[in-house]
Structures are given as structure tokens and as C-alpha cells.
Amino acid sequence: MTDKPKSKLDVHFIIFYIYKKYKMELTGYYRVTPSVASKWKHSYFPDTRLHEFAYREGTTNIVELIQRIYE
């Protein structure tokens, strides 16, 4: 099997990380309206936004991200 393991990140962890690290909400971090952020929370978080998060933060490793919050 050659499938890559999927990231364990979800929108709730990303919300938690953004708030703890930057004291921002999803709307400010991604510059979207509250209705868009609500849709992401309750239905589907776009892969493009997950890739943007990984690019901006430099990793998708949850352990590393948590360590950054509590440094």
C-alpha cells in the first residue's frame, strides 16, 4: 500500500492553536467572514486552508505545534 498517512489535524485543533499562539480567531488568521468560518467548523475544512496552515506554521506535526504553544 502506497497511500500516505493523513494528517491528524482538524479544524478544532487549528482553532485551538491559532487562539493559543496568536490570540486570534479563525476569521482573523485566514481573513474570512464569520459565516465562512462557521461553515468550516460545522461541515468541511478545505484542504487548501490546511495546506496554508502547514505552510505558515512550517509543520503539521501536532506534538511540535503543541510544544510551540507552551514554550
PQR file with spaces between the fields and no chain letter, atoms N, CA, C, O and H, PARSE charges and radii, in Angstrom:
ATOM       1  N    MET     1       0.845   -1.179    0.000 -0.4000 1.5000
ATOM       2  CA   MET     1       0.000    0.000    0.000 -0.0000 2.0000
ATOM       3  C    MET     1       0.892    1.245    0.000  0.5500 1.7000
ATOM       4  O    MET     1       1.805    1.351    0.819 -0.5500 1.4000
ATOM       5  N    THR     2       0.639    2.169   -0.896 -0.4000 1.5000
ATOM       6  CA   THR     2       1.484    3.349   -1.044 -0.0000 2.0000
ATOM       7  C    THR     2       0.801    4.632   -0.586  0.5500 1.7000
ATOM       8  O    THR     2       1.337    5.721   -0.790 -0.5500 1.4000
ATOM       9  H    THR     2      -0.103    2.083   -1.561  0.4000 1.0000
ATOM      10  N    ASP     3      -0.363    4.518    0.023 -0.4000 1.5000
ATOM      11  CA   ASP     3      -1.064    5.713    0.486 -0.0000 2.0000
ATOM      12  C    ASP     3      -0.303    6.354    1.638  0.5500 1.7000
ATOM      13  O    ASP     3       0.168    5.671    2.548 -0.5500 1.4000
ATOM      14  H    ASP     3      -0.798    3.633    0.189  0.4000 1.0000
ATOM      15  N    LYS     4      -0.191    7.681    1.584 -0.4000 1.5000
ATOM      16  CA   LYS     4       0.436    8.410    2.669 -0.0000 2.0000
ATOM      17  C    LYS     4      -0.556    8.519    3.826  0.5500 1.7000
ATOM      18  O    LYS     4      -1.760    8.629    3.597 -0.5500 1.4000
ATOM      19  H    LYS     4      -0.573    8.236    0.845  0.4000 1.0000
ATOM      20  N    PRO     5      -0.060    8.488    5.068 -0.5600 1.5000
ATOM      21  CA   PRO     5      -0.980    8.683    6.193  0.2800 2.0000
ATOM      22  C    PRO     5      -1.532   10.101    6.171  0.5500 1.7000
ATOM      23  O    PRO     5      -0.811   11.051    5.865 -0.5500 1.4000
ATOM      24  N    LYS     6      -2.800   10.237    6.493 -0.4000 1.5000
ATOM      25  CA   LYS     6      -3.425   11.547    6.501 -0.0000 2.0000
ATOM      26  C    LYS     6      -3.053   12.294    7.775  0.5500 1.7000
ATOM      27  O    LYS     6      -2.782   11.690    8.813 -0.5500 1.4000
ATOM      28  H    LYS     6      -3.385    9.466    6.741  0.4000 1.0000
ATOM      29  N    SER     7      -3.045   13.597    7.674 -0.4000 1.5000
ATOM      30  CA   SER     7      -2.760   14.432    8.831 -0.0000 2.0000
ATOM      31  C    SER     7      -3.857   14.255    9.869  0.5500 1.7000
ATOM      32  O    SER     7      -5.027   14.067    9.536 -0.5500 1.4000
ATOM      33  H    SER     7      -3.265   14.087    6.831  0.4000 1.0000
ATOM      34  N    LYS     8      -3.460   14.317   11.119 -0.4000 1.5000
ATOM      35  CA   LYS     8      -4.426   14.200   12.203 -0.0000 2.0000
ATOM      36  C    LYS     8      -4.992   15.559   12.605  0.5500 1.7000
ATOM      37  O    LYS     8      -5.809   15.647   13.521 -0.5500 1.4000
ATOM      38  H    LYS     8      -2.509   14.469   11.390  0.4000 1.0000
ATOM      39  N    LEU     9      -4.560   16.615   11.923 -0.4000 1.5000
ATOM      40  CA   LEU     9      -5.076   17.942   12.225 -0.0000 2.0000
ATOM      41  C    LEU     9      -6.538   18.034   11.830  0.5500 1.7000
ATOM      42  O    LEU     9      -6.956   17.495   10.805 -0.5500 1.4000
ATOM      43  H    LEU     9      -3.896   16.544   11.178  0.4000 1.0000
ATOM      44  N    ASP    10      -7.302   18.719   12.649 -0.4000 1.5000
ATOM      45  CA   ASP    10      -8.677   19.030   12.271 -0.0000 2.0000
ATOM      46  C    ASP    10      -8.928   20.496   12.595  0.5500 1.7000
ATOM      47  O    ASP    10      -8.086   21.161   13.199 -0.5500 1.4000
ATOM      48  H    ASP    10      -6.962   19.157   13.482  0.4000 1.0000
ATOM      49  N    VAL    11     -10.072   20.985   12.196 -0.4000 1.5000
ATOM      50  CA   VAL    11     -10.375   22.398   12.354 -0.0000 2.0000
ATOM      51  C    VAL    11     -10.377   22.798   13.823  0.5500 1.7000
ATOM      52  O    VAL    11     -10.004   23.926   14.144 -0.5500 1.4000
ATOM      53  H    VAL    11     -10.756   20.445   11.706  0.4000 1.0000
ATOM      54  N    HIS    12     -10.782   21.915   14.719 -0.4000 1.5000
ATOM      55  CA   HIS    12     -10.840   22.262   16.135 -0.0000 2.0000
ATOM      56  C    HIS    12      -9.445   22.436   16.726  0.5500 1.7000
ATOM      57  O    HIS    12      -9.233   23.319   17.557 -0.5500 1.4000
ATOM      58  H    HIS    12     -11.085   20.999   14.459  0.4000 1.0000
ATOM      59  N    PHE    13      -8.492   21.603   16.308 -0.4000 1.5000
ATOM      60  CA   PHE    13      -7.122   21.793   16.768 -0.0000 2.0000
ATOM      61  C    PHE    13      -6.543   23.083   16.204  0.5500 1.7000
ATOM      62  O    PHE    13      -5.854   23.819   16.910 -0.5500 1.4000
ATOM      63  H    PHE    13      -8.664   20.885   15.633  0.4000 1.0000
ATOM      64  N    ILE    14      -6.820   23.356   14.945 -0.4000 1.5000
ATOM      65  CA   ILE    14      -6.305   24.572   14.320 -0.0000 2.0000
ATOM      66  C    ILE    14      -6.856   25.814   15.025  0.5500 1.7000
ATOM      67  O    ILE    14      -6.123   26.776   15.252 -0.5500 1.4000
ATOM      68  H    ILE    14      -7.380   22.758   14.371  0.4000 1.0000
ATOM      69  N    ILE    15      -8.134   25.794   15.368 -0.4000 1.5000
ATOM      70  CA   ILE    15      -8.737   26.906   16.107 -0.0000 2.0000
ATOM      71  C    ILE    15      -8.037   27.079   17.450  0.5500 1.7000
ATOM      72  O    ILE    15      -7.687   28.194   17.837 -0.5500 1.4000
ATOM      73  H    ILE    15      -8.730   25.013   15.183  0.4000 1.0000
ATOM      74  N    PHE    16      -7.836   25.973   18.156 -0.4000 1.5000
ATOM      75  CA   PHE    16      -7.151   25.992   19.446 -0.0000 2.0000
ATOM      76  C    PHE    16      -5.741   26.563   19.299  0.5500 1.7000
ATOM      77  O    PHE    16      -5.341   27.437   20.068 -0.5500 1.4000
ATOM      78  H    PHE    16      -8.121   25.067   17.841  0.4000 1.0000
ATOM      79  N    TYR    17      -5.001   26.079   18.331 -0.4000 1.5000
ATOM      80  CA   TYR    17      -3.618   26.516   18.115 -0.0000 2.0000
ATOM      81  C    TYR    17      -3.551   28.009   17.803  0.5500 1.7000
ATOM      82  O    TYR    17      -2.752   28.735   18.395 -0.5500 1.4000
ATOM      83  H    TYR    17      -5.326   25.369   17.706  0.4000 1.0000
ATOM      84  N    ILE    18      -4.379   28.460   16.885 -0.4000 1.5000
ATOM      85  CA   ILE    18      -4.372   29.864   16.475 -0.0000 2.0000
ATOM      86  C    ILE    18      -4.694   30.760   17.669  0.5500 1.7000
ATOM      87  O    ILE    18      -4.072   31.805   17.855 -0.5500 1.4000
ATOM      88  H    ILE    18      -5.027   27.870   16.404  0.4000 1.0000
ATOM      89  N    TYR    19      -5.666   30.345   18.470 -0.4000 1.5000
ATOM      90  CA   TYR    19      -6.034   31.167   19.619 -0.0000 2.0000
ATOM      91  C    TYR    19      -4.910   31.207   20.654  0.5500 1.7000
ATOM      92  O    TYR    19      -4.555   32.276   21.151 -0.5500 1.4000
ATOM      93  H    TYR    19      -6.172   29.495   18.319  0.4000 1.0000
ATOM      94  N    LYS    20      -4.355   30.043   20.975 -0.4000 1.5000
ATOM      95  CA   LYS    20      -3.302   29.979   21.990 -0.0000 2.0000
ATOM      96  C    LYS    20      -2.023   30.683   21.530  0.5500 1.7000
ATOM      97  O    LYS    20      -1.385   31.380   22.319 -0.5500 1.4000
ATOM      98  H    LYS    20      -4.644   29.174   20.571  0.4000 1.0000
ATOM      99  N    LYS    21      -1.653   30.509   20.291 -0.4000 1.5000
ATOM     100  CA   LYS    21      -0.388   31.052   19.782 -0.0000 2.0000
ATOM     101  C    LYS    21      -0.488   32.540   19.444  0.5500 1.7000
ATOM     102  O    LYS    21       0.424   33.309   19.745 -0.5500 1.4000
ATOM     103  H    LYS    21      -2.171   29.942   19.651  0.4000 1.0000
ATOM     104  N    TYR    22      -1.584   32.940   18.824 -0.4000 1.5000
ATOM     105  CA   TYR    22      -1.689   34.303   18.307 -0.0000 2.0000
ATOM     106  C    TYR    22      -2.812   35.139   18.933  0.5500 1.7000
ATOM     107  O    TYR    22      -2.934   36.328   18.640 -0.5500 1.4000
ATOM     108  H    TYR    22      -2.325   32.315   18.579  0.4000 1.0000
ATOM     109  N    LYS    23      -3.618   34.534   19.778 -0.4000 1.5000
ATOM     110  CA   LYS    23      -4.782   35.212   20.365 -0.0000 2.0000
ATOM     111  C    LYS    23      -5.707   35.752   19.272  0.5500 1.7000
ATOM     112  O    LYS    23      -6.240   36.857   19.371 -0.5500 1.4000
ATOM     113  H    LYS    23      -3.519   33.567   20.016  0.4000 1.0000
ATOM     114  N    MET    24      -5.880   34.939   18.231 -0.4000 1.5000
ATOM     115  CA   MET    24      -6.738   35.303   17.100 -0.0000 2.0000
ATOM     116  C    MET    24      -7.806   34.243   16.928  0.5500 1.7000
ATOM     117  O    MET    24      -7.676   33.116   17.407 -0.5500 1.4000
ATOM     118  H    MET    24      -5.447   34.041   18.151  0.4000 1.0000
ATOM     119  N    GLU    25      -8.849   34.622   16.242 -0.4000 1.5000
ATOM     120  CA   GLU    25      -9.866   33.658   15.842 -0.0000 2.0000
ATOM     121  C    GLU    25      -9.583   33.216   14.411  0.5500 1.7000
ATOM     122  O    GLU    25      -8.749   33.796   13.715 -0.5500 1.4000
ATOM     123  H    GLU    25      -8.954   35.536   15.852  0.4000 1.0000
ATOM     124  N    LEU    26     -10.293   32.185   13.994 -0.4000 1.5000
ATOM     125  CA   LEU    26     -10.143   31.643   12.645 -0.0000 2.0000
ATOM     126  C    LEU    26     -10.364   32.724   11.588  0.5500 1.7000
ATOM     127  O    LEU    26      -9.675   32.758   10.569 -0.5500 1.4000
ATOM     128  H    LEU    26     -10.971   31.714   14.559  0.4000 1.0000
ATOM     129  N    THR    27     -11.325   33.599   11.838 -0.4000 1.5000
ATOM     130  CA   THR    27     -11.656   34.647   10.871 -0.0000 2.0000
ATOM     131  C    THR    27     -10.484   35.601   10.641  0.5500 1.7000
ATOM     132  O    THR    27     -10.261   36.041    9.513 -0.5500 1.4000
ATOM     133  H    THR    27     -11.886   33.571   12.666  0.4000 1.0000
ATOM     134  N    GLY    28      -9.742   35.922   11.683 -0.4000 1.5000
ATOM     135  CA   GLY    28      -8.607   36.823   11.549 -0.0000 2.0000
ATOM     136  C    GLY    28      -7.398   36.160   10.919  0.5500 1.7000
ATOM     137  O    GLY    28      -6.712   36.761   10.092 -0.5500 1.4000
ATOM     138  H    GLY    28      -9.924   35.565   12.600  0.4000 1.0000
ATOM     139  N    TYR    29      -7.136   34.924   11.309 -0.4000 1.5000
ATOM     140  CA   TYR    29      -5.975   34.195   10.794 -0.0000 2.0000
ATOM     141  C    TYR    29      -6.089   33.971    9.287  0.5500 1.7000
ATOM     142  O    TYR    29      -5.125   34.158    8.546 -0.5500 1.4000
ATOM     143  H    TYR    29      -7.693   34.435   11.980  0.4000 1.0000
ATOM     144  N    TYR    30      -7.276   33.569    8.849 -0.4000 1.5000
ATOM     145  CA   TYR    30      -7.487   33.282    7.424 -0.0000 2.0000
ATOM     146  C    TYR    30      -8.133   34.437    6.660  0.5500 1.7000
ATOM     147  O    TYR    30      -8.303   34.359    5.443 -0.5500 1.4000
ATOM     148  H    TYR    30      -8.060   33.416    9.451  0.4000 1.0000
ATOM     149  N    ARG    31      -8.490   35.501    7.366 -0.4000 1.5000
ATOM     150  CA   ARG    31      -9.148   36.659    6.751 -0.0000 2.0000
ATOM     151  C    ARG    31     -10.402   36.257    5.978  0.5500 1.7000
ATOM     152  O    ARG    31     -10.546   36.527    4.786 -0.5500 1.4000
ATOM     153  H    ARG    31      -8.351   35.564    8.354  0.4000 1.0000
ATOM     154  N    VAL    32     -11.297   35.603    6.704 -0.4000 1.5000
ATOM     155  CA   VAL    32     -12.579   35.194    6.130 -0.0000 2.0000
ATOM     156  C    VAL    32     -13.706   35.747    7.002  0.5500 1.7000
ATOM     157  O    VAL    32     -13.477   36.189    8.128 -0.5500 1.4000
ATOM     158  H    VAL    32     -11.180   35.383    7.673  0.4000 1.0000
ATOM     159  N    THR    33     -14.913   35.714    6.468 -0.4000 1.5000
ATOM     160  CA   THR    33     -16.065   36.192    7.217 -0.0000 2.0000
ATOM     161  C    THR    33     -16.476   35.159    8.262  0.5500 1.7000
ATOM     162  O    THR    33     -16.148   33.979    8.132 -0.5500 1.4000
ATOM     163  H    THR    33     -15.099   35.355    5.554  0.4000 1.0000
ATOM     164  N    PRO    34     -17.188   35.592    9.289 -0.5600 1.5000
ATOM     165  CA   PRO    34     -17.662   34.640   10.303  0.2800 2.0000
ATOM     166  C    PRO    34     -18.527   33.515    9.730  0.5500 1.7000
ATOM     167  O    PRO    34     -18.491   32.394   10.237 -0.5500 1.4000
ATOM     168  N    SER    35     -19.290   33.798    8.697 -0.4000 1.5000
ATOM     169  CA   SER    35     -20.128   32.748    8.113 -0.0000 2.0000
ATOM     170  C    SER    35     -19.284   31.661    7.446  0.5500 1.7000
ATOM     171  O    SER    35     -19.641   30.484    7.498 -0.5500 1.4000
ATOM     172  H    SER    35     -19.318   34.709    8.285  0.4000 1.0000
ATOM     173  N    VAL    36     -18.181   32.042    6.827 -0.4000 1.5000
ATOM     174  CA   VAL    36     -17.279   31.059    6.216 -0.0000 2.0000
ATOM     175  C    VAL    36     -16.627   30.215    7.308  0.5500 1.7000
ATOM     176  O    VAL    36     -16.564   28.991    7.194 -0.5500 1.4000
ATOM     177  H    VAL    36     -17.891   32.998    6.785  0.4000 1.0000
ATOM     178  N    ALA    37     -16.146   30.862    8.360 -0.4000 1.5000
ATOM     179  CA   ALA    37     -15.521   30.130    9.465 -0.0000 2.0000
ATOM     180  C    ALA    37     -16.513   29.172   10.109  0.5500 1.7000
ATOM     181  O    ALA    37     -16.147   28.057   10.480 -0.5500 1.4000
ATOM     182  H    ALA    37     -16.197   31.856    8.453  0.4000 1.0000
ATOM     183  N    SER    38     -17.743   29.590   10.242 -0.4000 1.5000
ATOM     184  CA   SER    38     -18.774   28.724   10.811 -0.0000 2.0000
ATOM     185  C    SER    38     -19.014   27.499    9.938  0.5500 1.7000
ATOM     186  O    SER    38     -19.165   26.386   10.444 -0.5500 1.4000
ATOM     187  H    SER    38     -18.041   30.496    9.941  0.4000 1.0000
ATOM     188  N    LYS    39     -19.047   27.705    8.651 -0.4000 1.5000
ATOM     189  CA   LYS    39     -19.222   26.581    7.723 -0.0000 2.0000
ATOM     190  C    LYS    39     -18.074   25.584    7.873  0.5500 1.7000
ATOM     191  O    LYS    39     -18.295   24.373    7.881 -0.5500 1.4000
ATOM     192  H    LYS    39     -18.924   28.608    8.240  0.4000 1.0000
ATOM     193  N    TRP    40     -16.848   26.096    7.992 -0.4000 1.5000
ATOM     194  CA   TRP    40     -15.686   25.220    8.170 -0.0000 2.0000
ATOM     195  C    TRP    40     -15.801   24.418    9.457  0.5500 1.7000
ATOM     196  O    TRP    40     -15.463   23.235    9.489 -0.5500 1.4000
ATOM     197  H    TRP    40     -16.668   27.079    7.985  0.4000 1.0000
ATOM     198  N    LYS    41     -16.278   25.062   10.519 -0.4000 1.5000
ATOM     199  CA   LYS    41     -16.380   24.386   11.824 -0.0000 2.0000
ATOM     200  C    LYS    41     -17.428   23.285   11.804  0.5500 1.7000
ATOM     201  O    LYS    41     -17.270   22.261   12.469 -0.5500 1.4000
ATOM     202  H    LYS    41     -16.552   26.023   10.493  0.4000 1.0000
ATOM     203  N    HIS    42     -18.488   23.490   11.049 -0.4000 1.5000
ATOM     204  CA   HIS    42     -19.628   22.581   11.123 -0.0000 2.0000
ATOM     205  C    HIS    42     -19.771   21.626    9.951  0.5500 1.7000
ATOM     206  O    HIS    42     -20.586   20.705   10.010 -0.5500 1.4000
ATOM     207  H    HIS    42     -18.616   24.322   10.509  0.4000 1.0000
ATOM     208  N    SER    43     -19.008   21.818    8.899 -0.4000 1.5000
ATOM     209  CA   SER    43     -19.153   20.870    7.794 -0.0000 2.0000
ATOM     210  C    SER    43     -17.799   20.405    7.259  0.5500 1.7000
ATOM     211  O    SER    43     -17.401   19.269    7.514 -0.5500 1.4000
ATOM     212  H    SER    43     -18.346   22.566    8.851  0.4000 1.0000
ATOM     213  N    TYR    44     -17.103   21.236    6.543 -0.4000 1.5000
ATOM     214  CA   TYR    44     -15.893   20.792    5.847 -0.0000 2.0000
ATOM     215  C    TYR    44     -14.816   21.861    5.901  0.5500 1.7000
ATOM     216  O    TYR    44     -15.058   23.012    5.539 -0.5500 1.4000
ATOM     217  H    TYR    44     -17.427   22.159    6.336  0.4000 1.0000
ATOM     218  N    PHE    45     -13.630   21.481    6.352 -0.4000 1.5000
ATOM     219  CA   PHE    45     -12.477   22.390    6.361 -0.0000 2.0000
ATOM     220  C    PHE    45     -11.681   22.124    5.093  0.5500 1.7000
ATOM     221  O    PHE    45     -11.195   21.009    4.905 -0.5500 1.4000
ATOM     222  H    PHE    45     -13.434   20.545    6.645  0.4000 1.0000
ATOM     223  N    PRO    46     -11.531   23.118    4.212 -0.5600 1.5000
ATOM     224  CA   PRO    46     -10.883   22.902    2.910  0.2800 2.0000
ATOM     225  C    PRO    46      -9.413   22.483    3.030  0.5500 1.7000
ATOM     226  O    PRO    46      -8.667   22.999    3.862 -0.5500 1.4000
ATOM     227  N    ASP    47      -9.025   21.544    2.184 -0.4000 1.5000
ATOM     228  CA   ASP    47      -7.631   21.094    2.154 -0.0000 2.0000
ATOM     229  C    ASP    47      -6.676   22.242    1.851  0.5500 1.7000
ATOM     230  O    ASP    47      -5.558   22.274    2.366 -0.5500 1.4000
ATOM     231  H    ASP    47      -9.631   21.125    1.508  0.4000 1.0000
ATOM     232  N    THR    48      -7.110   23.180    1.020 -0.4000 1.5000
ATOM     233  CA   THR    48      -6.231   24.302    0.690 -0.0000 2.0000
ATOM     234  C    THR    48      -5.897   25.118    1.934  0.5500 1.7000
ATOM     235  O    THR    48      -4.780   25.616    2.067 -0.5500 1.4000
ATOM     236  H    THR    48      -8.018   23.154    0.601  0.4000 1.0000
ATOM     237  N    ARG    49      -6.850   25.255    2.836 -0.4000 1.5000
ATOM     238  CA   ARG    49      -6.609   26.001    4.067 -0.0000 2.0000
ATOM     239  C    ARG    49      -5.728   25.209    5.025  0.5500 1.7000
ATOM     240  O    ARG    49      -4.949   25.794    5.778 -0.5500 1.4000
ATOM     241  H    ARG    49      -7.758   24.849    2.727  0.4000 1.0000
ATOM     242  N    LEU    50      -5.844   23.893    5.003 -0.4000 1.5000
ATOM     243  CA   LEU    50      -4.954   23.044    5.800 -0.0000 2.0000
ATOM     244  C    LEU    50      -3.524   23.178    5.284  0.5500 1.7000
ATOM     245  O    LEU    50      -2.583   23.266    6.073 -0.5500 1.4000
ATOM     246  H    LEU    50      -6.476   23.418    4.391  0.4000 1.0000
ATOM     247  N    HIS    51      -3.360   23.194    3.973 -0.4000 1.5000
ATOM     248  CA   HIS    51      -2.034   23.377    3.379 -0.0000 2.0000
ATOM     249  C    HIS    51      -1.478   24.771    3.700  0.5500 1.7000
ATOM     250  O    HIS    51      -0.282   24.930    3.946 -0.5500 1.4000
ATOM     251  H    HIS    51      -4.124   23.123    3.332  0.4000 1.0000
ATOM     252  N    GLU    52      -2.354   25.767    3.695 -0.4000 1.5000
ATOM     253  CA   GLU    52      -1.927   27.121    4.056 -0.0000 2.0000
ATOM     254  C    GLU    52      -1.446   27.155    5.501  0.5500 1.7000
ATOM     255  O    GLU    52      -0.422   27.772    5.798 -0.5500 1.4000
ATOM     256  H    GLU    52      -3.325   25.638    3.495  0.4000 1.0000
ATOM     257  N    PHE    53      -2.170   26.501    6.398 -0.4000 1.5000
ATOM     258  CA   PHE    53      -1.755   26.428    7.805 -0.0000 2.0000
ATOM     259  C    PHE    53      -0.386   25.764    7.911  0.5500 1.7000
ATOM     260  O    PHE    53       0.496   26.271    8.604 -0.5500 1.4000
ATOM     261  H    PHE    53      -3.001   26.000    6.157  0.4000 1.0000
ATOM     262  N    ALA    54      -0.203   24.645    7.235 -0.4000 1.5000
ATOM     263  CA   ALA    54       1.076   23.930    7.274 -0.0000 2.0000
ATOM     264  C    ALA    54       2.205   24.800    6.733  0.5500 1.7000
ATOM     265  O    ALA    54       3.311   24.785    7.272 -0.5500 1.4000
ATOM     266  H    ALA    54      -0.920   24.234    6.672  0.4000 1.0000
ATOM     267  N    TYR    55       1.937   25.550    5.683 -0.4000 1.5000
ATOM     268  CA   TYR    55       2.946   26.433    5.102 -0.0000 2.0000
ATOM     269  C    TYR    55       3.307   27.559    6.072  0.5500 1.7000
ATOM     270  O    TYR    55       4.484   27.844    6.294 -0.5500 1.4000
ATOM     271  H    TYR    55       1.038   25.562    5.245  0.4000 1.0000
ATOM     272  N    ARG    56       2.300   28.185    6.638 -0.4000 1.5000
ATOM     273  CA   ARG    56       2.540   29.312    7.539 -0.0000 2.0000
ATOM     274  C    ARG    56       3.225   28.884    8.831  0.5500 1.7000
ATOM     275  O    ARG    56       4.066   29.611    9.360 -0.5500 1.4000
ATOM     276  H    ARG    56       1.344   27.953    6.458  0.4000 1.0000
ATOM     277  N    GLU    57       2.871   27.710    9.338 -0.4000 1.5000
ATOM     278  CA   GLU    57       3.434   27.247   10.610 -0.0000 2.0000
ATOM     279  C    GLU    57       4.672   26.374   10.416  0.5500 1.7000
ATOM     280  O    GLU    57       5.429   26.150   11.361 -0.5500 1.4000
ATOM     281  H    GLU    57       2.188   27.119    8.908  0.4000 1.0000
ATOM     282  N    GLY    58       4.875   25.892    9.219 -0.4000 1.5000
ATOM     283  CA   GLY    58       6.074   25.115    8.925 -0.0000 2.0000
ATOM     284  C    GLY    58       5.990   23.643    9.266  0.5500 1.7000
ATOM     285  O    GLY    58       6.976   22.921    9.114 -0.5500 1.4000
ATOM     286  H    GLY    58       4.260   26.074    8.452  0.4000 1.0000
ATOM     287  N    THR    59       4.844   23.183    9.721 -0.4000 1.5000
ATOM     288  CA   THR    59       4.688   21.771   10.077 -0.0000 2.0000
ATOM     289  C    THR    59       3.211   21.433   10.277  0.5500 1.7000
ATOM     290  O    THR    59       2.374   22.316   10.467 -0.5500 1.4000
ATOM     291  H    THR    59       4.044   23.770    9.845  0.4000 1.0000
ATOM     292  N    THR    60       2.914   20.139   10.230 -0.4000 1.5000
ATOM     293  CA   THR    60       1.596   19.640   10.634 -0.0000 2.0000
ATOM     294  C    THR    60       1.740   18.670   11.801  0.5500 1.7000
ATOM     295  O    THR    60       0.775   18.011   12.187 -0.5500 1.4000
ATOM     296  H    THR    60       3.594   19.422   10.075  0.4000 1.0000
ATOM     297  N    ASN    61       2.938   18.582   12.357 -0.4000 1.5000
ATOM     298  CA   ASN    61       3.192   17.685   13.476 -0.0000 2.0000
ATOM     299  C    ASN    61       2.545   18.262   14.734  0.5500 1.7000
ATOM     300  O    ASN    61       2.948   19.319   15.218 -0.5500 1.4000
ATOM     301  H    ASN    61       3.722   19.118   12.043  0.4000 1.0000
ATOM     302  N    ILE    62       1.549   17.566   15.255 -0.4000 1.5000
ATOM     303  CA   ILE    62       0.782   18.076   16.395 -0.0000 2.0000
ATOM     304  C    ILE    62       1.659   18.250   17.631  0.5500 1.7000
ATOM     305  O    ILE    62       1.518   19.238   18.352 -0.5500 1.4000
ATOM     306  H    ILE    62       1.221   16.707   14.862  0.4000 1.0000
ATOM     307  N    VAL    63       2.550   17.319   17.881 -0.4000 1.5000
ATOM     308  CA   VAL    63       3.426   17.429   19.057 -0.0000 2.0000
ATOM     309  C    VAL    63       4.282   18.692   18.966  0.5500 1.7000
ATOM     310  O    VAL    63       4.421   19.429   19.942 -0.5500 1.4000
ATOM     311  H    VAL    63       2.665   16.516   17.296  0.4000 1.0000
ATOM     312  N    GLU    64       4.842   18.929   17.809 -0.4000 1.5000
ATOM     313  CA   GLU    64       5.661   20.124   17.605 -0.0000 2.0000
ATOM     314  C    GLU    64       4.840   21.397   17.771  0.5500 1.7000
ATOM     315  O    GLU    64       5.304   22.364   18.376 -0.5500 1.4000
ATOM     316  H    GLU    64       4.729   18.330   17.016  0.4000 1.0000
ATOM     317  N    LEU    65       3.621   21.401   17.234 -0.4000 1.5000
ATOM     318  CA   LEU    65       2.755   22.565   17.358 -0.0000 2.0000
ATOM     319  C    LEU    65       2.401   22.834   18.813  0.5500 1.7000
ATOM     320  O    LEU    65       2.412   23.986   19.246 -0.5500 1.4000
ATOM     321  H    LEU    65       3.244   20.616   16.743  0.4000 1.0000
ATOM     322  N    ILE    66       2.091   21.801   19.567 -0.4000 1.5000
ATOM     323  CA   ILE    66       1.767   21.963   20.986 -0.0000 2.0000
ATOM     324  C    ILE    66       2.982   22.491   21.748  0.5500 1.7000
ATOM     325  O    ILE    66       2.841   23.349   22.620 -0.5500 1.4000
ATOM     326  H    ILE    66       2.082   20.865   19.216  0.4000 1.0000
ATOM     327  N    GLN    67       4.155   21.993   21.429 -0.4000 1.5000
ATOM     328  CA   GLN    67       5.366   22.492   22.080 -0.0000 2.0000
ATOM     329  C    GLN    67       5.565   23.979   21.810  0.5500 1.7000
ATOM     330  O    GLN    67       6.020   24.711   22.688 -0.5500 1.4000
ATOM     331  H    GLN    67       4.269   21.297   20.720  0.4000 1.0000
ATOM     332  N    ARG    68       5.235   24.422   20.624 -0.4000 1.5000
ATOM     333  CA   ARG    68       5.359   25.855   20.294 -0.0000 2.0000
ATOM     334  C    ARG    68       4.430   26.705   21.140  0.5500 1.7000
ATOM     335  O    ARG    68       4.788   27.808   21.554 -0.5500 1.4000
ATOM     336  H    ARG    68       4.866   23.827   19.910  0.4000 1.0000
ATOM     337  N    ILE    69       3.247   26.192   21.394 -0.4000 1.5000
ATOM     338  CA   ILE    69       2.272   26.944   22.188 -0.0000 2.0000
ATOM     339  C    ILE    69       2.807   27.169   23.599  0.5500 1.7000
ATOM     340  O    ILE    69       2.664   28.254   24.163 -0.5500 1.4000
ATOM     341  H    ILE    69       2.956   25.296   21.058  0.4000 1.0000
ATOM     342  N    TYR    70       3.418   26.141   24.154 -0.4000 1.5000
ATOM     343  CA   TYR    70       3.799   26.185   25.565 -0.0000 2.0000
ATOM     344  C    TYR    70       5.281   26.437   25.801  0.5500 1.7000
ATOM     345  O    TYR    70       5.792   26.114   26.873 -0.5500 1.4000
ATOM     346  H    TYR    70       3.535   25.260   23.696  0.4000 1.0000
ATOM     347  N    GLU    71       5.976   27.000   24.835 -0.4000 1.5000
ATOM     348  CA   GLU    71       7.392   27.330   25.012 -0.0000 2.0000
ATOM     349  C    GLU    71       7.535   28.487   25.969  0.5500 1.7000
ATOM     350  O    GLU    71       8.653   28.919   26.252 -0.5500 1.4000
ATOM     351  H    GLU    71       5.561   27.262   23.964  0.4000 1.0000
